[in-house]
Amino acid sequence: MQAVEWKTDIAQNGNIHLPIKYKTLYGHHARIIMLIDEKPQTTKQSVEHV
């Protein structure tokens, strides 16, 4: 088994782009493991008026 790693965005329609340098892999069966960056949580800071 060969491991390949790259970063990409998942399109709104769910497609994931395989970079052209991996064209030799087209048509092969693959097991995909996705590591998704969590969106940073936004916190509201209270502003104290003096």
PDB file of N, H, CA, C and O in Angstrom:
ATOM      1  N   MET A   1       0.856  -1.176   0.000  1.00  0.00           N
ATOM      2  CA  MET A   1       0.000   0.000   0.000  1.00  0.00           C
ATOM      3  C   MET A   1       0.898   1.234   0.000  1.00  0.00           C
ATOM      4  O   MET A   1       1.928   1.265   0.673  1.00  0.00           O
ATOM      5  N   GLN A   2       0.502   2.232  -0.751  1.00  0.00           N
ATOM      6  H   GLN A   2      -0.335   2.206  -1.298  1.00  0.00           H
ATOM      7  CA  GLN A   2       1.255   3.480  -0.901  1.00  0.00           C
ATOM      8  C   GLN A   2       0.492   4.614  -0.229  1.00  0.00           C
ATOM      9  O   GLN A   2      -0.722   4.718  -0.398  1.00  0.00           O
ATOM     10  N   ALA A   3       1.174   5.463   0.527  1.00  0.00           N
ATOM     11  H   ALA A   3       2.160   5.379   0.665  1.00  0.00           H
ATOM     12  CA  ALA A   3       0.549   6.619   1.168  1.00  0.00           C
ATOM     13  C   ALA A   3       0.838   7.868   0.347  1.00  0.00           C
ATOM     14  O   ALA A   3       1.968   8.085  -0.092  1.00  0.00           O
ATOM     15  N   VAL A   4      -0.189   8.686   0.143  1.00  0.00           N
ATOM     16  H   VAL A   4      -1.107   8.509   0.500  1.00  0.00           H
ATOM     17  CA  VAL A   4      -0.074   9.943  -0.590  1.00  0.00           C
ATOM     18  C   VAL A   4      -0.739  11.015   0.255  1.00  0.00           C
ATOM     19  O   VAL A   4      -1.821  10.796   0.799  1.00  0.00           O
ATOM     20  N   GLU A   5      -0.099  12.172   0.371  1.00  0.00           N
ATOM     21  H   GLU A   5       0.780  12.350  -0.071  1.00  0.00           H
ATOM     22  CA  GLU A   5      -0.667  13.250   1.185  1.00  0.00           C
ATOM     23  C   GLU A   5      -0.624  14.558   0.428  1.00  0.00           C
ATOM     24  O   GLU A   5       0.379  14.884  -0.206  1.00  0.00           O
ATOM     25  N   TRP A   6      -1.720  15.313   0.492  1.00  0.00           N
ATOM     26  H   TRP A   6      -2.535  15.048   1.008  1.00  0.00           H
ATOM     27  CA  TRP A   6      -1.775  16.662  -0.053  1.00  0.00           C
ATOM     28  C   TRP A   6      -2.917  17.386   0.635  1.00  0.00           C
ATOM     29  O   TRP A   6      -3.787  16.753   1.234  1.00  0.00           O
ATOM     30  N   LYS A   7      -2.920  18.710   0.553  1.00  0.00           N
ATOM     31  H   LYS A   7      -2.214  19.224   0.067  1.00  0.00           H
ATOM     32  CA  LYS A   7      -3.999  19.516   1.129  1.00  0.00           C
ATOM     33  C   LYS A   7      -4.871  20.033   0.007  1.00  0.00           C
ATOM     34  O   LYS A   7      -4.373  20.411  -1.053  1.00  0.00           O
ATOM     35  N   THR A   8      -6.168  20.050   0.236  1.00  0.00           N
ATOM     36  H   THR A   8      -6.574  19.743   1.097  1.00  0.00           H
ATOM     37  CA  THR A   8      -7.112  20.546  -0.760  1.00  0.00           C
ATOM     38  C   THR A   8      -8.383  20.996  -0.062  1.00  0.00           C
ATOM     39  O   THR A   8      -8.569  20.747   1.129  1.00  0.00           O
ATOM     40  N   ASP A   9      -9.242  21.648  -0.796  1.00  0.00           N
ATOM     41  H   ASP A   9      -9.091  21.850  -1.764  1.00  0.00           H
ATOM     42  CA  ASP A   9     -10.558  22.021  -0.296  1.00  0.00           C
ATOM     43  C   ASP A   9     -11.580  21.049  -0.866  1.00  0.00           C
ATOM     44  O   ASP A   9     -11.414  20.537  -1.973  1.00  0.00           O
ATOM     45  N   ILE A  10     -12.622  20.805  -0.113  1.00  0.00           N
ATOM     46  H   ILE A  10     -12.757  21.221   0.786  1.00  0.00           H
ATOM     47  CA  ILE A  10     -13.726  19.990  -0.595  1.00  0.00           C
ATOM     48  C   ILE A  10     -14.724  20.938  -1.241  1.00  0.00           C
ATOM     49  O   ILE A  10     -15.209  21.870  -0.598  1.00  0.00           O
ATOM     50  N   ALA A  11     -15.029  20.701  -2.512  1.00  0.00           N
ATOM     51  H   ALA A  11     -14.635  19.945  -3.034  1.00  0.00           H
ATOM     52  CA  ALA A  11     -15.948  21.571  -3.246  1.00  0.00           C
ATOM     53  C   ALA A  11     -17.362  21.471  -2.657  1.00  0.00           C
ATOM     54  O   ALA A  11     -17.687  20.504  -1.969  1.00  0.00           O
ATOM     55  N   GLN A  12     -18.189  22.471  -2.933  1.00  0.00           N
ATOM     56  H   GLN A  12     -17.924  23.257  -3.493  1.00  0.00           H
ATOM     57  CA  GLN A  12     -19.563  22.492  -2.437  1.00  0.00           C
ATOM     58  C   GLN A  12     -20.351  21.256  -2.875  1.00  0.00           C
ATOM     59  O   GLN A  12     -21.278  20.834  -2.183  1.00  0.00           O
ATOM     60  N   ASN A  13     -19.985  20.673  -4.029  1.00  0.00           N
ATOM     61  H   ASN A  13     -19.232  21.016  -4.591  1.00  0.00           H
ATOM     62  CA  ASN A  13     -20.683  19.478  -4.514  1.00  0.00           C
ATOM     63  C   ASN A  13     -20.062  18.188  -3.979  1.00  0.00           C
ATOM     64  O   ASN A  13     -20.486  17.092  -4.346  1.00  0.00           O
ATOM     65  N   GLY A  14     -19.049  18.321  -3.104  1.00  0.00           N
ATOM     66  H   GLY A  14     -18.704  19.211  -2.806  1.00  0.00           H
ATOM     67  CA  GLY A  14     -18.436  17.151  -2.483  1.00  0.00           C
ATOM     68  C   GLY A  14     -17.212  16.619  -3.197  1.00  0.00           C
ATOM     69  O   GLY A  14     -16.582  15.679  -2.713  1.00  0.00           O
ATOM     70  N   ASN A  15     -16.859  17.191  -4.331  1.00  0.00           N
ATOM     71  H   ASN A  15     -17.371  17.955  -4.725  1.00  0.00           H
ATOM     72  CA  ASN A  15     -15.691  16.704  -5.072  1.00  0.00           C
ATOM     73  C   ASN A  15     -14.390  17.096  -4.379  1.00  0.00           C
ATOM     74  O   ASN A  15     -14.280  18.165  -3.779  1.00  0.00           O
ATOM     75  N   ILE A  16     -13.417  16.209  -4.479  1.00  0.00           N
ATOM     76  H   ILE A  16     -13.507  15.340  -4.967  1.00  0.00           H
ATOM     77  CA  ILE A  16     -12.074  16.466  -3.980  1.00  0.00           C
ATOM     78  C   ILE A  16     -11.138  16.329  -5.171  1.00  0.00           C
ATOM     79  O   ILE A  16     -11.164  15.317  -5.873  1.00  0.00           O
ATOM     80  N   HIS A  17     -10.317  17.336  -5.399  1.00  0.00           N
ATOM     81  H   HIS A  17     -10.295  18.158  -4.829  1.00  0.00           H
ATOM     82  CA  HIS A  17      -9.416  17.359  -6.552  1.00  0.00           C
ATOM     83  C   HIS A  17      -8.136  16.585  -6.250  1.00  0.00           C
ATOM     84  O   HIS A  17      -7.456  16.857  -5.261  1.00  0.00           O
ATOM     85  N   LEU A  18      -7.815  15.618  -7.111  1.00  0.00           N
ATOM     86  H   LEU A  18      -8.368  15.398  -7.915  1.00  0.00           H
ATOM     87  CA  LEU A  18      -6.555  14.887  -7.018  1.00  0.00           C
ATOM     88  C   LEU A  18      -5.541  15.601  -7.897  1.00  0.00           C
ATOM     89  O   LEU A  18      -5.758  15.722  -9.103  1.00  0.00           O
ATOM     90  N   PRO A  19      -4.436  16.078  -7.323  1.00  0.00           N
ATOM     91  CA  PRO A  19      -3.449  16.822  -8.110  1.00  0.00           C
ATOM     92  C   PRO A  19      -2.949  16.030  -9.324  1.00  0.00           C
ATOM     93  O   PRO A  19      -2.843  14.805  -9.271  1.00  0.00           O
ATOM     94  N   ILE A  20      -2.648  16.731 -10.404  1.00  0.00           N
ATOM     95  H   ILE A  20      -2.734  17.727 -10.447  1.00  0.00           H
ATOM     96  CA  ILE A  20      -2.233  16.116 -11.664  1.00  0.00           C
ATOM     97  C   ILE A  20      -0.991  15.247 -11.497  1.00  0.00           C
ATOM     98  O   ILE A  20      -0.801  14.294 -12.251  1.00  0.00           O
ATOM     99  N   LYS A  21      -0.137  15.566 -10.509  1.00  0.00           N
ATOM    100  H   LYS A  21      -0.292  16.341  -9.897  1.00  0.00           H
ATOM    101  CA  LYS A  21       1.065  14.755 -10.330  1.00  0.00           C
ATOM    102  C   LYS A  21       0.741  13.324  -9.887  1.00  0.00           C
ATOM    103  O   LYS A  21       1.608  12.451  -9.921  1.00  0.00           O
ATOM    104  N   TYR A  22      -0.511  13.086  -9.470  1.00  0.00           N
ATOM    105  H   TYR A  22      -1.215  13.796  -9.442  1.00  0.00           H
ATOM    106  CA  TYR A  22      -0.949  11.749  -9.094  1.00  0.00           C
ATOM    107  C   TYR A  22      -1.808  11.103 -10.188  1.00  0.00           C
ATOM    108  O   TYR A  22      -2.564  10.172  -9.911  1.00  0.00           O
ATOM    109  N   LYS A  23      -1.696  11.585 -11.408  1.00  0.00           N
ATOM    110  H   LYS A  23      -1.082  12.341 -11.633  1.00  0.00           H
ATOM    111  CA  LYS A  23      -2.524  11.083 -12.512  1.00  0.00           C
ATOM    112  C   LYS A  23      -2.370   9.573 -12.701  1.00  0.00           C
ATOM    113  O   LYS A  23      -3.305   8.905 -13.143  1.00  0.00           O
ATOM    114  N   THR A  24      -1.201   9.035 -12.371  1.00  0.00           N
ATOM    115  H   THR A  24      -0.441   9.577 -12.012  1.00  0.00           H
ATOM    116  CA  THR A  24      -1.000   7.589 -12.533  1.00  0.00           C
ATOM    117  C   THR A  24      -1.905   6.778 -11.605  1.00  0.00           C
ATOM    118  O   THR A  24      -2.066   5.572 -11.790  1.00  0.00           O
ATOM    119  N   LEU A  25      -2.491   7.437 -10.615  1.00  0.00           N
ATOM    120  H   LEU A  25      -2.360   8.417 -10.465  1.00  0.00           H
ATOM    121  CA  LEU A  25      -3.388   6.751  -9.686  1.00  0.00           C
ATOM    122  C   LEU A  25      -4.832   6.722 -10.177  1.00  0.00           C
ATOM    123  O   LEU A  25      -5.658   6.007  -9.610  1.00  0.00           O
ATOM    124  N   TYR A  26      -5.151   7.487 -11.221  1.00  0.00           N
ATOM    125  H   TYR A  26      -4.480   8.069 -11.681  1.00  0.00           H
ATOM    126  CA  TYR A  26      -6.525   7.523 -11.746  1.00  0.00           C
ATOM    127  C   TYR A  26      -6.970   6.097 -12.075  1.00  0.00           C
ATOM    128  O   TYR A  26      -6.231   5.335 -12.700  1.00  0.00           O
ATOM    129  N   GLY A  27      -8.163   5.752 -11.656  1.00  0.00           N
ATOM    130  H   GLY A  27      -8.763   6.371 -11.149  1.00  0.00           H
ATOM    131  CA  GLY A  27      -8.719   4.433 -11.949  1.00  0.00           C
ATOM    132  C   GLY A  27      -8.371   3.372 -10.909  1.00  0.00           C
ATOM    133  O   GLY A  27      -8.904   2.264 -10.966  1.00  0.00           O
ATOM    134  N   HIS A  28      -7.497   3.684  -9.970  1.00  0.00           N
ATOM    135  H   HIS A  28      -7.064   4.585  -9.924  1.00  0.00           H
ATOM    136  CA  HIS A  28      -7.136   2.724  -8.937  1.00  0.00           C
ATOM    137  C   HIS A  28      -8.120   2.786  -7.768  1.00  0.00           C
ATOM    138  O   HIS A  28      -8.781   3.801  -7.545  1.00  0.00           O
ATOM    139  N   HIS A  29      -8.200   1.700  -7.045  1.00  0.00           N
ATOM    140  H   HIS A  29      -7.663   0.876  -7.227  1.00  0.00           H
ATOM    141  CA  HIS A  29      -8.997   1.662  -5.822  1.00  0.00           C
ATOM    142  C   HIS A  29      -8.175   2.306  -4.710  1.00  0.00           C
ATOM    143  O   HIS A  29      -6.960   2.119  -4.665  1.00  0.00           O
ATOM    144  N   ALA A  30      -8.806   3.058  -3.817  1.00  0.00           N
ATOM    145  H   ALA A  30      -9.794   3.210  -3.853  1.00  0.00           H
ATOM    146  CA  ALA A  30      -8.078   3.732  -2.740  1.00  0.00           C
ATOM    147  C   ALA A  30      -8.893   3.697  -1.455  1.00  0.00           C
ATOM    148  O   ALA A  30     -10.123   3.672  -1.481  1.00  0.00           O
ATOM    149  N   ARG A  31      -8.198   3.696  -0.354  1.00  0.00           N
ATOM    150  H   ARG A  31      -7.199   3.716  -0.333  1.00  0.00           H
ATOM    151  CA  ARG A  31      -8.837   3.871   0.952  1.00  0.00           C
ATOM    152  C   ARG A  31      -8.504   5.290   1.375  1.00  0.00           C
ATOM    153  O   ARG A  31      -7.332   5.663   1.423  1.00  0.00           O
ATOM    154  N   ILE A  32      -9.515   6.081   1.681  1.00  0.00           N
ATOM    155  H   ILE A  32     -10.467   5.778   1.641  1.00  0.00           H
ATOM    156  CA  ILE A  32      -9.333   7.498   1.982  1.00  0.00           C
ATOM    157  C   ILE A  32      -9.528   7.741   3.479  1.00  0.00           C
ATOM    158  O   ILE A  32     -10.518   7.310   4.071  1.00  0.00           O
ATOM    159  N   ILE A  33      -8.565   8.437   4.073  1.00  0.00           N
ATOM    160  H   ILE A  33      -7.761   8.787   3.592  1.00  0.00           H
ATOM    161  CA  ILE A  33      -8.676   8.883   5.457  1.00  0.00           C
ATOM    162  C   ILE A  33      -8.570  10.405   5.425  1.00  0.00           C
ATOM    163  O   ILE A  33      -7.571  10.946   4.950  1.00  0.00           O
ATOM    164  N   MET A  34      -9.592  11.100   5.927  1.00  0.00           N
ATOM    165  H   MET A  34     -10.403  10.661   6.313  1.00  0.00           H
ATOM    166  CA  MET A  34      -9.589  12.562   5.879  1.00  0.00           C
ATOM    167  C   MET A  34      -9.330  13.125   7.267  1.00  0.00           C
ATOM    168  O   MET A  34      -9.922  12.682   8.252  1.00  0.00           O
ATOM    169  N   LEU A  35      -8.442  14.103   7.332  1.00  0.00           N
ATOM    170  H   LEU A  35      -7.962  14.463   6.532  1.00  0.00           H
ATOM    171  CA  LEU A  35      -8.194  14.858   8.557  1.00  0.00           C
ATOM    172  C   LEU A  35      -8.725  16.265   8.305  1.00  0.00           C
ATOM    173  O   LEU A  35      -8.175  16.996   7.481  1.00  0.00           O
ATOM    174  N   ILE A  36      -9.765  16.641   8.990  1.00  0.00           N
ATOM    175  H   ILE A  36     -10.213  16.047   9.659  1.00  0.00           H
ATOM    176  CA  ILE A  36     -10.436  17.912   8.755  1.00  0.00           C
ATOM    177  C   ILE A  36     -10.022  18.918   9.830  1.00  0.00           C
ATOM    178  O   ILE A  36     -10.135  18.638  11.024  1.00  0.00           O
ATOM    179  N   ASP A  37      -9.542  20.092   9.403  1.00  0.00           N
ATOM    180  H   ASP A  37      -9.451  20.320   8.433  1.00  0.00           H
ATOM    181  CA  ASP A  37      -9.237  21.164  10.342  1.00  0.00           C
ATOM    182  C   ASP A  37     -10.543  21.657  10.947  1.00  0.00           C
ATOM    183  O   ASP A  37     -11.508  21.921  10.231  1.00  0.00           O
ATOM    184  N   GLU A  38     -10.566  21.778  12.261  1.00  0.00           N
ATOM    185  H   GLU A  38      -9.782  21.564  12.843  1.00  0.00           H
ATOM    186  CA  GLU A  38     -11.748  22.322  12.907  1.00  0.00           C
ATOM    187  C   GLU A  38     -11.754  23.825  12.739  1.00  0.00           C
ATOM    188  O   GLU A  38     -10.708  24.471  12.796  1.00  0.00           O
ATOM    189  N   LYS A  39     -12.935  24.379  12.531  1.00  0.00           N
ATOM    190  H   LYS A  39     -13.785  23.854  12.484  1.00  0.00           H
ATOM    191  CA  LYS A  39     -13.044  25.832  12.426  1.00  0.00           C
ATOM    192  C   LYS A  39     -12.754  26.427  13.790  1.00  0.00           C
ATOM    193  O   LYS A  39     -13.254  25.932  14.800  1.00  0.00           O
ATOM    194  N   PRO A  40     -11.957  27.476  13.834  1.00  0.00           N
ATOM    195  CA  PRO A  40     -11.690  28.091  15.137  1.00  0.00           C
ATOM    196  C   PRO A  40     -12.976  28.615  15.749  1.00  0.00           C
ATOM    197  O   PRO A  40     -13.795  29.233  15.068  1.00  0.00           O
ATOM    198  N   GLN A  41     -13.144  28.368  17.015  1.00  0.00           N
ATOM    199  H   GLN A  41     -12.479  27.866  17.569  1.00  0.00           H
ATOM    200  CA  GLN A  41     -14.344  28.847  17.689  1.00  0.00           C
ATOM    201  C   GLN A  41     -14.208  30.331  17.949  1.00  0.00           C
ATOM    202  O   GLN A  41     -13.188  30.802  18.451  1.00  0.00           O
ATOM    203  N   THR A  42     -15.248  31.053  17.600  1.00  0.00           N
ATOM    204  H   THR A  42     -16.077  30.669  17.192  1.00  0.00           H
ATOM    205  CA  THR A  42     -15.224  32.496  17.848  1.00  0.00           C
ATOM    206  C   THR A  42     -15.891  32.754  19.187  1.00  0.00           C
ATOM    207  O   THR A  42     -16.961  32.218  19.473  1.00  0.00           O
ATOM    208  N   THR A  43     -15.267  33.560  19.986  1.00  0.00           N
ATOM    209  H   THR A  43     -14.397  33.996  19.753  1.00  0.00           H
ATOM    210  CA  THR A  43     -15.836  33.907  21.286  1.00  0.00           C
ATOM    211  C   THR A  43     -16.106  35.397  21.307  1.00  0.00           C
ATOM    212  O   THR A  43     -15.305  36.198  20.824  1.00  0.00           O
ATOM    213  N   LYS A  44     -17.224  35.749  21.861  1.00  0.00           N
ATOM    214  H   LYS A  44     -17.875  35.098  22.253  1.00  0.00           H
ATOM    215  CA  LYS A  44     -17.585  37.156  21.989  1.00  0.00           C
ATOM    216  C   LYS A  44     -16.904  37.706  23.234  1.00  0.00           C
ATOM    217  O   LYS A  44     -17.073  37.192  24.340  1.00  0.00           O
ATOM    218  N   GLN A  45     -16.143  38.748  23.024  1.00  0.00           N
ATOM    219  H   GLN A  45     -16.006  39.165  22.125  1.00  0.00           H
ATOM    220  CA  GLN A  45     -15.500  39.388  24.171  1.00  0.00           C
ATOM    221  C   GLN A  45     -16.395  40.515  24.656  1.00  0.00           C
ATOM    222  O   GLN A  45     -16.845  41.356  23.878  1.00  0.00           O
ATOM    223  N   SER A  46     -16.639  40.511  25.949  1.00  0.00           N
ATOM    224  H   SER A  46     -16.273  39.828  26.580  1.00  0.00           H
ATOM    225  CA  SER A  46     -17.468  41.589  26.473  1.00  0.00           C
ATOM    226  C   SER A  46     -16.632  42.851  26.592  1.00  0.00           C
ATOM    227  O   SER A  46     -15.468  42.810  26.993  1.00  0.00           O
ATOM    228  N   VAL A  47     -17.235  43.953  26.243  1.00  0.00           N
ATOM    229  H   VAL A  47     -18.180  43.986  25.918  1.00  0.00           H
ATOM    230  CA  VAL A  47     -16.542  45.243  26.321  1.00  0.00           C
ATOM    231  C   VAL A  47     -17.156  45.985  27.496  1.00  0.00           C
ATOM    232  O   VAL A  47     -18.369  46.186  27.561  1.00  0.00           O
ATOM    233  N   GLU A  48     -16.306  46.383  28.412  1.00  0.00           N
ATOM    234  H   GLU A  48     -15.321  46.220  28.359  1.00  0.00           H
ATOM    235  CA  GLU A  48     -16.776  47.079  29.599  1.00  0.00           C
ATOM    236  C   GLU A  48     -16.634  48.585  29.377  1.00  0.00           C
ATOM    237  O   GLU A  48     -15.541  49.078  29.097  1.00  0.00           O
ATOM    238  N   HIS A  49     -17.730  49.298  29.501  1.00  0.00           N
ATOM    239  H   HIS A  49     -18.618  48.897  29.728  1.00  0.00           H
ATOM    240  CA  HIS A  49     -17.703  50.755  29.326  1.00  0.00           C
ATOM    241  C   HIS A  49     -17.400  51.384  30.674  1.00  0.00           C
ATOM    242  O   HIS A  49     -18.023  51.043  31.679  1.00  0.00           O
ATOM    243  N   VAL A  50     -16.454  52.293  30.696  1.00  0.00           N
ATOM    244  H   VAL A  50     -15.947  52.571  29.880  1.00  0.00           H
ATOM    245  CA  VAL A  50     -16.089  52.974  31.949  1.00  0.00           C
ATOM    246  C   VAL A  50     -16.549  54.402  31.915  1.00  0.00           C
ATOM    247  O   VAL A  50     -16.337  55.142  32.876  1.00  0.00           O
TER     248      VAL A  50
END
